Amino acid sequence: MEGLWTRFLPAALAMRDLLRSGDLGEIRSARGSFFAPAVSEARGLFYEASGGGALLQRGVYAVSLASFFLGAPLKVSSSARLGQGGVDEEVVLTVTHESGAISVSQASLRTAGTSDFVVHGTKGVARLHAPIYRPFRLTVESVAPRIVEAGRASRFETLKESALMQGLQQRLGGIRSALTGREK
């Protein structure tokens, strides 16, 4: 349990309560990742005999949170890149949970990247911010569903989905989150 104390931290408990409240709507998917290159191979992270591997040393946090929030795994598929020490240095798991939601968990011992956990619902998105093993911040963004009849998109919808607007939305994402998101 020492390694999985993440489930008992206030931000994780707030996420659990948020999901139970229904404020995010139907929970459809989640994504968790822990990318952190190991600075030395001396600790044994890269060797089977010493219990190494990206899934065991990094990915367990995303897998644990996915099960905690979405329920027990029903179906699991995975892909990994094995290193010379006989362990997975990068790994991706796709899991279908008993709730019907799908989660993707990624981990790496060799590359840097995000280390957070995000849940996607039909009414909103919730993010446990990095570091995934010790999240201390939860943000929630409401999402208003848009229903457009096939072939009848308005000019606004057409413009909004254009490459130009997509690029602007990506660049202004931080400002948009600050204006529309709420923190817990």
C-alpha positions, 0 to 999 in steps of 0.5 A: 500500500505504501506505493499506492497512497495516491488513492487517499490524497485529497485531490483523488478523493475529490475526483472520486466524489465528483464522478459520483455526483454525476456533474461530469455526466456519463464517464466515457473514458480516462487517460493516465500517464507517468513519463519520467526518464530514469537518471541511472540504471543503478536502481535496477529499474531496467532489470527483471531480477530487481522488479523493474519495468515501466508498468510496475514502477510508473504505470501502476499509478494510472492503472490504479486510479483508472480502476479506482474511478472506473471499476474493475477491468473486464478486458485489457490489451497492451503493447510494450517496448522491451529493453535489454534488461528484460523489462518494459521500458515503455508501455501502453494499456487499454482497459475496458472497465465494468462501468463501460468506460475505457481507459488508456494508461501509458508509462515510460522509464526512458522518455519525459512527458505528461504525468497526470490523469484525465477523466472524460464525461459527456458533460465535462472533463476533470484533470488530476494534475502532475505528478500523478503519484502525488496529485495536489490539484484537480481542475474541472471543465464543463463541456456543453454538448453540440448536436448538429444534423448531418450536412447542416452545420452552421457557418459558425460550426464550419468556421469553428472546425476549420484548421485555422480555428483549431490552431487558435483554440490549441494556442489559447487553451490555457486562457480558455481553461482559466476562464471556463474551468473551475478548481477544487 
